[in-house]
Amino acid sequence: MAPLTQYAALPYVEVPGGILVLVITSRGTGRWVIPKGWPKPRRTPAELAALEARQEAGVRGVVDPEPAGSFVYWKRLHLLAWTRCRVEVFPLLVDVQKLDWKEKPERRLNWCTPAEAAALVRERGLKALIRAFAEGRRRASEHSIQVRAAP
């Protein structure tokens, strides 16, 4: 059976020296994850990722219309049922973090370096995606500096 599809946001902010990414706890198990959800009618995958970030983590910003990548994991549906899910992940450059949001009582948030985030999350594919995204941002930043410094 083909995996079911979910869409996720990878919230991040740019800080001196690199980026920080936001991980949140899941409601059921309390493990560290990123905001994600199921497809909804009349929403693009990127829009859905941004909506999940608002609802689950209270953050808003500019979502990239192209995914940074995807990963596969096993999701528990109920006591005896599991399914494989393929998650497309959309970077979200955060410009607002609310003090109160829909799922605040059910989750914890952690802004951390990509290396720390990769160490916290359990899914191997998500670990690799976070590392690759951070490396891509680092390279883009270095290239931007070099281009500006050229005569």
N, C-alpha and C positions, 0 to 999 in steps of 0.2 A: 504494500500500500504506500502511495506517495505521501510524503509529509504534509501536514496542514501548514498553511502560511500565516505568519504573524508579522507585524511591523513594529519596529522599535526606534526609539530616539537614543542617540549617544550625546547627552548634554555635555557641553564643554565651555570653558572660558579661557581666554588668552591672558597670561600673566607674564611678568618679566621672567625670562628663562624658559618659557614653554607654555604648556597648557595644563589645566586641571580638568578632570572629568568627574561627572556625578554618577555615583552608583546608589541604589536604593535597596531596601530589603523587600523581599516578596511578602505578601500577606500571609500565605499559608505556612511556609517553612522558615521564614526569616533569613533565607540565604541572600547574598548580595547579587543583584541583577541590574538591568537597565529598564526604563519604562517601555512596556510593550503591550500590544493588544491585538485583537482579531480584526479582520477587514470589516468595514461598515459601508453600507450603500452611500453613494454620492460623496465619498471622501477618497482623495488620492492616497497612495501609501505614505507619502511624505506628510500630508495633512494629518493622517491618522497618527503617525509617529509624534508629531507636535502636540496633538490633542492628548495622547497618553502621557506625555511629559508634563503637561499642565495639570492633568487630573491626579497623577501618581506622585509627582515631585514638586508641583507648584512653580515650575519654571516655564518661561516663554522666551522666544528668540527667533532667530532666522534659521529655518530648516533647509538643508540642502535638498534639492529635488532629486538628486541622484544618491543611491545608497553607497555607503562606504564599503559594504560587503554584506555577507550573511553568515549565519552559523546554524547548526542543527542541534537540537537537544530533545530530551524526553520530558514530556509534560504529563503530570498526573491529573487526570480528569475527575476521578473520584476514587474511592477506596480500592477498587479492583481494576480500574481502567487507566492505561497509559497510552499516549500517542506520540509519535515523532512530530516535531514542529521545525519548520525552516523559518528563520527570522531574518528579514531584511532590515538592515540598520542604517538609519539616516542621521548624519551629524546635525546637531542643533547648537548653534552658537548662541549661548544664553545672554540675554540683556536684562531680564527681570527675574527675580526670585521672590515669590510672594511669602508673606509671613504666615498665611493661613490658606489652605487649599483642601479640596474634597477628601483626599485620602491621608491627610496628615496624621490623624490618630492611629492609623494602621501601619505606618512605615517609618523607617529611619533613613536619613540621608547622609552621604559622605562625599565631600569634595576631596579628591585626592589626585596624586600624580598618576599618569597612566600605568606606571610600574606597580604602584600600590593597588590600583583598581584591578589590574590583571591578577595580582596575588589574591585578591578578595573573592573574585567571581569563581564559580566552580566549573562552568562549561568551558572546555578546552578551546572550542571555536571562538567563543566570545573573548577569551584571554588573548588569542592570536589577533583577533580583529582590533581590539583596543591598542595592542602594541603596534600593529601596522598603521592604524590611523594616526597615532602619535608620531611615528617615524615619518609619515607623509607630511604632517603639519610641520615637523622640524625641518625637513628638506625644503619645503615651500618657503618657510621663513628665511632659511639661509640663502636661498636663491634670490628672494626679494631684496635682501640686504646687499648681496653682491651686485645685483642689477642697479640699485640706487647708487652704490659707491663707484660704479664705473664712470670714467670721464666722458 
